[in-house]
Amino acid sequence: MTAPDLTPDGRLGELLEQWRRDIRSVPIPTLVDLATAVSIVRGALHRADASPDEAPTR
């Protein structure tokens, strides 16, 4: 019994290329618009700079 060809140019490479084509064939929808994303990141950065005394409690 011989070992399978797992080189990038062999069967493994073919499988990975087919997988890549399958993944790229399905469009990914936009999850959030740019303005909302920027607002979320800015809010997170602001909270990260806050002192522990300003942290919200549950």
Phi and psi restraints in degrees (range 20) as a CNS / XPLOR table:
assign (resid 1 and name C) (resid 2 and name N)
       (resid 2 and name CA) (resid 2 and name C) 1.0 -100.1 20.0 2
assign (resid 2 and name N) (resid 2 and name CA)
       (resid 2 and name C) (resid 3 and name N) 1.0 154.7 20.0 2
assign (resid 2 and name C) (resid 3 and name N)
       (resid 3 and name CA) (resid 3 and name C) 1.0 -73.8 20.0 2
assign (resid 3 and name N) (resid 3 and name CA)
       (resid 3 and name C) (resid 4 and name N) 1.0 146.2 20.0 2
assign (resid 3 and name C) (resid 4 and name N)
       (resid 4 and name CA) (resid 4 and name C) 1.0 -66.1 20.0 2
assign (resid 4 and name N) (resid 4 and name CA)
       (resid 4 and name C) (resid 5 and name N) 1.0 152.4 20.0 2
assign (resid 4 and name C) (resid 5 and name N)
       (resid 5 and name CA) (resid 5 and name C) 1.0 -79.8 20.0 2
assign (resid 5 and name N) (resid 5 and name CA)
       (resid 5 and name C) (resid 6 and name N) 1.0 102.5 20.0 2
assign (resid 5 and name C) (resid 6 and name N)
       (resid 6 and name CA) (resid 6 and name C) 1.0 -104.7 20.0 2
assign (resid 6 and name N) (resid 6 and name CA)
       (resid 6 and name C) (resid 7 and name N) 1.0 18.6 20.0 2
assign (resid 6 and name C) (resid 7 and name N)
       (resid 7 and name CA) (resid 7 and name C) 1.0 -74.9 20.0 2
assign (resid 7 and name N) (resid 7 and name CA)
       (resid 7 and name C) (resid 8 and name N) 1.0 157.8 20.0 2
assign (resid 7 and name C) (resid 8 and name N)
       (resid 8 and name CA) (resid 8 and name C) 1.0 -57.3 20.0 2
assign (resid 8 and name N) (resid 8 and name CA)
       (resid 8 and name C) (resid 9 and name N) 1.0 -26.9 20.0 2
assign (resid 8 and name C) (resid 9 and name N)
       (resid 9 and name CA) (resid 9 and name C) 1.0 -91.6 20.0 2
assign (resid 9 and name N) (resid 9 and name CA)
       (resid 9 and name C) (resid 10 and name N) 1.0 -4.9 20.0 2
assign (resid 9 and name C) (resid 10 and name N)
       (resid 10 and name CA) (resid 10 and name C) 1.0 -96.4 20.0 2
assign (resid 10 and name N) (resid 10 and name CA)
       (resid 10 and name C) (resid 11 and name N) 1.0 -150.6 20.0 2
assign (resid 10 and name C) (resid 11 and name N)
       (resid 11 and name CA) (resid 11 and name C) 1.0 -62.1 20.0 2
assign (resid 11 and name N) (resid 11 and name CA)
       (resid 11 and name C) (resid 12 and name N) 1.0 -39.8 20.0 2
assign (resid 11 and name C) (resid 12 and name N)
       (resid 12 and name CA) (resid 12 and name C) 1.0 -61.2 20.0 2
assign (resid 12 and name N) (resid 12 and name CA)
       (resid 12 and name C) (resid 13 and name N) 1.0 -44.0 20.0 2
assign (resid 12 and name C) (resid 13 and name N)
       (resid 13 and name CA) (resid 13 and name C) 1.0 -60.3 20.0 2
assign (resid 13 and name N) (resid 13 and name CA)
       (resid 13 and name C) (resid 14 and name N) 1.0 -40.1 20.0 2
assign (resid 13 and name C) (resid 14 and name N)
       (resid 14 and name CA) (resid 14 and name C) 1.0 -63.8 20.0 2
assign (resid 14 and name N) (resid 14 and name CA)
       (resid 14 and name C) (resid 15 and name N) 1.0 -43.5 20.0 2
assign (resid 14 and name C) (resid 15 and name N)
       (resid 15 and name CA) (resid 15 and name C) 1.0 -63.9 20.0 2
assign (resid 15 and name N) (resid 15 and name CA)
       (resid 15 and name C) (resid 16 and name N) 1.0 -43.0 20.0 2
assign (resid 15 and name C) (resid 16 and name N)
       (resid 16 and name CA) (resid 16 and name C) 1.0 -66.4 20.0 2
assign (resid 16 and name N) (resid 16 and name CA)
       (resid 16 and name C) (resid 17 and name N) 1.0 -38.1 20.0 2
assign (resid 16 and name C) (resid 17 and name N)
       (resid 17 and name CA) (resid 17 and name C) 1.0 -65.2 20.0 2
assign (resid 17 and name N) (resid 17 and name CA)
       (resid 17 and name C) (resid 18 and name N) 1.0 -42.2 20.0 2
assign (resid 17 and name C) (resid 18 and name N)
       (resid 18 and name CA) (resid 18 and name C) 1.0 -63.9 20.0 2
assign (resid 18 and name N) (resid 18 and name CA)
       (resid 18 and name C) (resid 19 and name N) 1.0 -41.3 20.0 2
assign (resid 18 and name C) (resid 19 and name N)
       (resid 19 and name CA) (resid 19 and name C) 1.0 -62.0 20.0 2
assign (resid 19 and name N) (resid 19 and name CA)
       (resid 19 and name C) (resid 20 and name N) 1.0 -44.3 20.0 2
assign (resid 19 and name C) (resid 20 and name N)
       (resid 20 and name CA) (resid 20 and name C) 1.0 -59.4 20.0 2
assign (resid 20 and name N) (resid 20 and name CA)
       (resid 20 and name C) (resid 21 and name N) 1.0 -43.2 20.0 2
assign (resid 20 and name C) (resid 21 and name N)
       (resid 21 and name CA) (resid 21 and name C) 1.0 -63.8 20.0 2
assign (resid 21 and name N) (resid 21 and name CA)
       (resid 21 and name C) (resid 22 and name N) 1.0 -41.3 20.0 2
assign (resid 21 and name C) (resid 22 and name N)
       (resid 22 and name CA) (resid 22 and name C) 1.0 -62.0 20.0 2
assign (resid 22 and name N) (resid 22 and name CA)
       (resid 22 and name C) (resid 23 and name N) 1.0 -44.7 20.0 2
assign (resid 22 and name C) (resid 23 and name N)
       (resid 23 and name CA) (resid 23 and name C) 1.0 -64.4 20.0 2
assign (resid 23 and name N) (resid 23 and name CA)
       (resid 23 and name C) (resid 24 and name N) 1.0 -44.9 20.0 2
assign (resid 23 and name C) (resid 24 and name N)
       (resid 24 and name CA) (resid 24 and name C) 1.0 -72.1 20.0 2
assign (resid 24 and name N) (resid 24 and name CA)
       (resid 24 and name C) (resid 25 and name N) 1.0 -15.3 20.0 2
assign (resid 24 and name C) (resid 25 and name N)
       (resid 25 and name CA) (resid 25 and name C) 1.0 -75.9 20.0 2
assign (resid 25 and name N) (resid 25 and name CA)
       (resid 25 and name C) (resid 26 and name N) 1.0 -15.0 20.0 2
assign (resid 25 and name C) (resid 26 and name N)
       (resid 26 and name CA) (resid 26 and name C) 1.0 -105.8 20.0 2
assign (resid 26 and name N) (resid 26 and name CA)
       (resid 26 and name C) (resid 27 and name N) 1.0 117.0 20.0 2
assign (resid 26 and name C) (resid 27 and name N)
       (resid 27 and name CA) (resid 27 and name C) 1.0 -67.8 20.0 2
assign (resid 27 and name N) (resid 27 and name CA)
       (resid 27 and name C) (resid 28 and name N) 1.0 144.7 20.0 2
assign (resid 27 and name C) (resid 28 and name N)
       (resid 28 and name CA) (resid 28 and name C) 1.0 -99.6 20.0 2
assign (resid 28 and name N) (resid 28 and name CA)
       (resid 28 and name C) (resid 29 and name N) 1.0 123.1 20.0 2
assign (resid 28 and name C) (resid 29 and name N)
       (resid 29 and name CA) (resid 29 and name C) 1.0 -72.4 20.0 2
assign (resid 29 and name N) (resid 29 and name CA)
       (resid 29 and name C) (resid 30 and name N) 1.0 156.4 20.0 2
assign (resid 29 and name C) (resid 30 and name N)
       (resid 30 and name CA) (resid 30 and name C) 1.0 -71.3 20.0 2
assign (resid 30 and name N) (resid 30 and name CA)
       (resid 30 and name C) (resid 31 and name N) 1.0 125.7 20.0 2
assign (resid 30 and name C) (resid 31 and name N)
       (resid 31 and name CA) (resid 31 and name C) 1.0 -84.9 20.0 2
assign (resid 31 and name N) (resid 31 and name CA)
       (resid 31 and name C) (resid 32 and name N) 1.0 -33.1 20.0 2
assign (resid 31 and name C) (resid 32 and name N)
       (resid 32 and name CA) (resid 32 and name C) 1.0 -152.6 20.0 2
assign (resid 32 and name N) (resid 32 and name CA)
       (resid 32 and name C) (resid 33 and name N) 1.0 146.5 20.0 2
assign (resid 32 and name C) (resid 33 and name N)
       (resid 33 and name CA) (resid 33 and name C) 1.0 -77.4 20.0 2
assign (resid 33 and name N) (resid 33 and name CA)
       (resid 33 and name C) (resid 34 and name N) 1.0 163.6 20.0 2
assign (resid 33 and name C) (resid 34 and name N)
       (resid 34 and name CA) (resid 34 and name C) 1.0 -61.0 20.0 2
assign (resid 34 and name N) (resid 34 and name CA)
       (resid 34 and name C) (resid 35 and name N) 1.0 -43.3 20.0 2
assign (resid 34 and name C) (resid 35 and name N)
       (resid 35 and name CA) (resid 35 and name C) 1.0 -61.3 20.0 2
assign (resid 35 and name N) (resid 35 and name CA)
       (resid 35 and name C) (resid 36 and name N) 1.0 -41.0 20.0 2
assign (resid 35 and name C) (resid 36 and name N)
       (resid 36 and name CA) (resid 36 and name C) 1.0 -66.4 20.0 2
assign (resid 36 and name N) (resid 36 and name CA)
       (resid 36 and name C) (resid 37 and name N) 1.0 -41.9 20.0 2
assign (resid 36 and name C) (resid 37 and name N)
       (resid 37 and name CA) (resid 37 and name C) 1.0 -61.8 20.0 2
assign (resid 37 and name N) (resid 37 and name CA)
       (resid 37 and name C) (resid 38 and name N) 1.0 -44.9 20.0 2
assign (resid 37 and name C) (resid 38 and name N)
       (resid 38 and name CA) (resid 38 and name C) 1.0 -62.8 20.0 2
assign (resid 38 and name N) (resid 38 and name CA)
       (resid 38 and name C) (resid 39 and name N) 1.0 -41.6 20.0 2
assign (resid 38 and name C) (resid 39 and name N)
       (resid 39 and name CA) (resid 39 and name C) 1.0 -61.5 20.0 2
assign (resid 39 and name N) (resid 39 and name CA)
       (resid 39 and name C) (resid 40 and name N) 1.0 -42.4 20.0 2
assign (resid 39 and name C) (resid 40 and name N)
       (resid 40 and name CA) (resid 40 and name C) 1.0 -64.1 20.0 2
assign (resid 40 and name N) (resid 40 and name CA)
       (resid 40 and name C) (resid 41 and name N) 1.0 -45.2 20.0 2
assign (resid 40 and name C) (resid 41 and name N)
       (resid 41 and name CA) (resid 41 and name C) 1.0 -66.0 20.0 2
assign (resid 41 and name N) (resid 41 and name CA)
       (resid 41 and name C) (resid 42 and name N) 1.0 -43.6 20.0 2
assign (resid 41 and name C) (resid 42 and name N)
       (resid 42 and name CA) (resid 42 and name C) 1.0 -62.0 20.0 2
assign (resid 42 and name N) (resid 42 and name CA)
       (resid 42 and name C) (resid 43 and name N) 1.0 -41.0 20.0 2
assign (resid 42 and name C) (resid 43 and name N)
       (resid 43 and name CA) (resid 43 and name C) 1.0 -62.6 20.0 2
assign (resid 43 and name N) (resid 43 and name CA)
       (resid 43 and name C) (resid 44 and name N) 1.0 -40.6 20.0 2
assign (resid 43 and name C) (resid 44 and name N)
       (resid 44 and name CA) (resid 44 and name C) 1.0 -66.3 20.0 2
assign (resid 44 and name N) (resid 44 and name CA)
       (resid 44 and name C) (resid 45 and name N) 1.0 -40.5 20.0 2
assign (resid 44 and name C) (resid 45 and name N)
       (resid 45 and name CA) (resid 45 and name C) 1.0 -65.9 20.0 2
assign (resid 45 and name N) (resid 45 and name CA)
       (resid 45 and name C) (resid 46 and name N) 1.0 -38.5 20.0 2
assign (resid 45 and name C) (resid 46 and name N)
       (resid 46 and name CA) (resid 46 and name C) 1.0 -64.2 20.0 2
assign (resid 46 and name N) (resid 46 and name CA)
       (resid 46 and name C) (resid 47 and name N) 1.0 -43.3 20.0 2
assign (resid 46 and name C) (resid 47 and name N)
       (resid 47 and name CA) (resid 47 and name C) 1.0 -66.1 20.0 2
assign (resid 47 and name N) (resid 47 and name CA)
       (resid 47 and name C) (resid 48 and name N) 1.0 -34.1 20.0 2
assign (resid 47 and name C) (resid 48 and name N)
       (resid 48 and name CA) (resid 48 and name C) 1.0 -68.0 20.0 2
assign (resid 48 and name N) (resid 48 and name CA)
       (resid 48 and name C) (resid 49 and name N) 1.0 -29.5 20.0 2
assign (resid 48 and name C) (resid 49 and name N)
       (resid 49 and name CA) (resid 49 and name C) 1.0 -83.3 20.0 2
assign (resid 49 and name N) (resid 49 and name CA)
       (resid 49 and name C) (resid 50 and name N) 1.0 -12.9 20.0 2
assign (resid 49 and name C) (resid 50 and name N)
       (resid 50 and name CA) (resid 50 and name C) 1.0 -71.2 20.0 2
assign (resid 50 and name N) (resid 50 and name CA)
       (resid 50 and name C) (resid 51 and name N) 1.0 152.0 20.0 2
assign (resid 50 and name C) (resid 51 and name N)
       (resid 51 and name CA) (resid 51 and name C) 1.0 -75.9 20.0 2
assign (resid 51 and name N) (resid 51 and name CA)
       (resid 51 and name C) (resid 52 and name N) 1.0 158.4 20.0 2
assign (resid 51 and name C) (resid 52 and name N)
       (resid 52 and name CA) (resid 52 and name C) 1.0 -58.6 20.0 2
assign (resid 52 and name N) (resid 52 and name CA)
       (resid 52 and name C) (resid 53 and name N) 1.0 -27.8 20.0 2
assign (resid 52 and name C) (resid 53 and name N)
       (resid 53 and name CA) (resid 53 and name C) 1.0 -67.4 20.0 2
assign (resid 53 and name N) (resid 53 and name CA)
       (resid 53 and name C) (resid 54 and name N) 1.0 -23.9 20.0 2
assign (resid 53 and name C) (resid 54 and name N)
       (resid 54 and name CA) (resid 54 and name C) 1.0 -90.5 20.0 2
assign (resid 54 and name N) (resid 54 and name CA)
       (resid 54 and name C) (resid 55 and name N) 1.0 -3.1 20.0 2
assign (resid 54 and name C) (resid 55 and name N)
       (resid 55 and name CA) (resid 55 and name C) 1.0 -67.5 20.0 2
assign (resid 55 and name N) (resid 55 and name CA)
       (resid 55 and name C) (resid 56 and name N) 1.0 137.5 20.0 2
assign (resid 55 and name C) (resid 56 and name N)
       (resid 56 and name CA) (resid 56 and name C) 1.0 -69.1 20.0 2
assign (resid 56 and name N) (resid 56 and name CA)
       (resid 56 and name C) (resid 57 and name N) 1.0 149.2 20.0 2
assign (resid 56 and name C) (resid 57 and name N)
       (resid 57 and name CA) (resid 57 and name C) 1.0 -111.0 20.0 2
assign (resid 57 and name N) (resid 57 and name CA)
       (resid 57 and name C) (resid 58 and name N) 1.0 157.9 20.0 2
